[in-house]
Amino acid sequence: MSYEILLASESPRRAQLMGGLGLPFKVVETGHIDEHYPSHLKEGEIARFLAELKSDAYRESLSEKQILLTADTIVWHRERELGKPADHHEAVSMIRDLSGSTHQVFTGVCLRSNHKRRSFISVTDVTFSKLDPGEIESYVTRFNPMDKAGAYGIQEWIGFVAVEKIVGSYFNVMGLPVQRVYTELKSLIVKE
């Protein structure tokens, strides 16, 4: 692949996942965006909207051999989005809510070249076992998951002890459905 991928993300997990694909990429900044979305959007529509908003915020011109990749991941549970927690108390509350139930993780991805723009949504169902209050408090204190949607990182301790079942891409829950990204990139480049 003779293209360079511009990963517009501050997430170290997304950079790690992109590195695993073995494709040439570099991390770039889009600048600060207001991550609010229209109230009528639900589930994956929110993630796609935010990924496209991030893409639109990137004002640098792309060369003929560059593709901009933006993404946003949300947790959807009981008909509402669980974003990044504001503080320790909210993180504990979110995990308490997820404990003993199934939720969905949606990642919206937007790929843009000089000639095309393509976006898609990936969904993964995640079932948590029941966690006791001490386990929840310990996790939030030790891992400080304030930068993670739903207040957890599946690659951390909680993923080892609480995730009973996962249907869909594990990497999607980490923040980037890399298999689908790879497939979409190949398709986009072939059609360029």
C-alpha positions as CSV (number, residue, x, y, z in Angstrom):
1,M,0.0,0.0,0.0
2,S,1.8,3.2,-1.2
3,Y,-0.6,5.5,0.7
4,E,0.1,7.2,4.0
5,I,-2.6,7.1,6.6
6,L,-3.1,10.2,8.7
7,L,-4.6,9.1,12.0
8,A,-6.3,12.1,13.5
9,S,-6.7,10.8,17.1
10,E,-5.2,11.5,20.5
11,S,-5.9,7.9,21.6
12,P,-2.7,5.9,22.2
13,R,-4.9,2.8,21.8
14,R,-5.9,3.7,18.3
15,A,-2.2,4.4,17.4
16,Q,-1.3,1.0,18.9
17,L,-4.0,-0.7,16.8
18,M,-3.0,1.1,13.6
19,G,0.6,0.1,14.2
20,G,-0.5,-3.6,14.3
21,L,-1.8,-3.3,10.8
22,G,1.8,-2.7,9.5
23,L,0.7,0.2,7.3
24,P,2.5,3.5,7.1
25,F,0.7,6.1,9.2
26,K,1.3,9.2,11.3
27,V,-0.7,10.8,14.0
28,V,-2.0,14.3,13.3
29,E,-4.2,16.7,15.2
30,T,-7.6,18.0,14.0
31,G,-7.8,20.7,16.7
32,H,-10.4,20.9,19.4
33,I,-14.0,20.1,18.3
34,D,-17.3,20.4,20.2
35,E,-18.3,16.8,20.6
36,H,-22.0,17.5,20.9
37,Y,-24.4,15.8,18.5
38,P,-28.1,16.3,17.5
39,S,-30.4,14.8,20.2
40,H,-32.3,12.7,17.6
41,L,-29.2,10.5,16.9
42,K,-29.0,7.1,18.6
43,E,-26.5,4.3,18.9
44,G,-24.0,4.1,16.1
45,E,-25.4,7.2,14.4
46,I,-23.7,9.2,17.2
47,A,-20.3,7.6,16.7
48,R,-20.5,8.1,12.9
49,F,-21.6,11.7,13.3
50,L,-18.6,12.4,15.6
51,A,-16.1,10.7,13.4
52,E,-17.3,12.7,10.4
53,L,-17.2,15.9,12.6
54,K,-13.5,15.2,13.4
55,S,-12.8,14.6,9.7
56,D,-14.3,17.9,8.8
57,A,-12.3,19.7,11.5
58,Y,-9.0,18.6,9.7
59,R,-8.2,21.7,7.6
60,E,-4.8,20.6,6.1
61,S,-4.9,19.6,2.5
62,L,-4.3,16.0,1.7
63,S,-1.8,14.9,-0.9
64,E,-2.8,12.4,-3.6
65,K,-1.3,9.5,-1.6
66,Q,-2.8,10.3,1.8
67,I,-5.9,9.2,3.6
68,L,-7.3,10.8,6.7
69,L,-8.7,8.4,9.3
70,T,-10.9,9.7,12.2
71,A,-12.9,7.6,14.7
72,D,-15.1,7.9,17.7
73,T,-16.3,5.2,20.1
74,I,-19.3,5.3,22.3
75,V,-20.9,2.9,24.8
76,W,-24.7,2.5,24.5
77,H,-26.6,1.1,27.4
78,R,-30.3,1.2,28.3
79,E,-31.1,3.6,25.5
80,R,-28.5,6.2,26.4
81,E,-24.8,7.0,25.6
82,L,-22.2,6.5,28.3
83,G,-19.4,8.9,27.3
84,K,-16.2,9.6,29.1
85,P,-16.8,10.1,32.8
86,A,-16.3,13.5,34.3
87,D,-14.9,12.3,37.6
88,H,-14.3,9.3,39.8
89,H,-17.9,9.2,41.1
90,E,-19.4,9.1,37.6
91,A,-16.9,6.4,36.5
92,V,-18.0,4.2,39.5
93,S,-21.7,4.9,38.6
94,M,-21.2,3.9,34.9
95,I,-19.5,0.6,35.8
96,R,-22.1,-0.2,38.4
97,D,-24.7,0.3,35.7
98,L,-22.8,-1.9,33.2
99,S,-22.2,-4.6,35.8
100,G,-24.3,-7.8,35.3
101,S,-25.7,-6.7,31.9
102,T,-25.0,-6.4,28.2
103,H,-24.2,-3.2,26.4
104,Q,-23.1,-2.2,22.9
105,V,-19.9,-0.5,21.8
106,F,-20.2,1.5,18.6
107,T,-17.2,2.9,16.7
108,G,-17.8,5.3,13.8
109,V,-14.9,5.6,11.4
110,C,-14.5,8.1,8.6
111,L,-11.9,7.7,5.8
112,R,-11.2,10.6,3.5
113,S,-9.0,11.2,0.6
114,N,-8.8,14.0,-1.9
115,H,-11.5,12.3,-4.0
116,K,-13.6,10.3,-1.7
117,R,-15.1,10.1,1.8
118,R,-16.4,6.9,3.3
119,S,-17.7,6.3,6.8
120,F,-19.0,3.2,8.6
121,I,-20.1,1.9,12.0
122,S,-18.9,-1.2,13.8
123,V,-20.8,-2.6,16.8
124,T,-19.8,-5.1,19.5
125,D,-22.0,-6.5,22.2
126,V,-20.2,-6.8,25.5
127,T,-21.7,-8.7,28.5
128,F,-20.3,-8.0,32.0
129,S,-20.5,-10.3,34.9
130,K,-21.8,-8.9,38.2
131,L,-19.1,-6.9,40.0
132,D,-19.2,-6.1,43.7
133,P,-18.8,-2.5,44.9
134,G,-15.2,-3.1,46.1
135,E,-14.1,-4.4,42.7
136,I,-15.6,-1.4,40.9
137,E,-14.0,1.1,43.3
138,S,-10.7,-0.7,43.0
139,Y,-10.7,-0.6,39.2
140,V,-11.6,3.1,39.0
141,T,-9.0,4.0,41.6
142,R,-6.2,1.9,40.0
143,F,-6.9,2.5,36.3
144,N,-8.4,6.0,36.4
145,P,-10.5,5.4,33.2
146,M,-11.6,9.0,32.7
147,D,-10.5,9.0,29.0
148,K,-12.6,6.0,28.1
149,A,-16.2,5.8,26.9
150,G,-18.2,3.9,29.5
151,A,-15.4,4.3,32.0
152,Y,-13.5,1.1,31.1
153,G,-10.8,-0.3,29.0
154,I,-11.4,-3.9,27.9
155,Q,-7.6,-4.4,27.7
156,E,-7.3,-3.6,31.4
157,W,-8.0,-5.6,34.5
158,I,-11.8,-5.2,34.2
159,G,-11.7,-6.9,30.8
160,F,-10.0,-10.0,32.3
161,V,-12.4,-10.4,35.2
162,A,-15.7,-8.9,34.1
163,V,-16.2,-9.6,30.4
164,E,-18.2,-12.8,30.2
165,K,-19.1,-12.6,26.5
166,I,-18.2,-10.5,23.5
167,V,-20.0,-10.6,20.1
168,G,-18.2,-8.7,17.4
169,S,-14.7,-7.2,17.2
170,Y,-12.6,-7.0,20.4
171,F,-10.5,-4.3,18.8
172,N,-13.7,-2.2,18.2
173,V,-14.1,-2.1,22.0
174,M,-10.6,-0.8,22.3
175,G,-11.5,2.0,19.9
176,L,-10.8,0.9,16.3
177,P,-12.2,-2.1,14.4
178,V,-8.9,-2.7,12.6
179,Q,-10.1,-5.7,10.5
180,R,-12.9,-3.5,9.0
181,V,-10.6,-0.5,8.7
182,Y,-8.1,-2.6,6.7
183,T,-10.8,-3.9,4.4
184,E,-12.3,-0.5,3.8
185,L,-8.9,1.1,3.2
186,K,-8.1,-1.6,0.5
187,S,-11.4,-1.0,-1.1
188,L,-11.0,2.8,-1.0
189,I,-7.5,2.7,-2.6
190,V,-8.6,0.2,-5.3
191,K,-11.4,2.6,-6.3
192,E,-9.2,5.8,-6.2
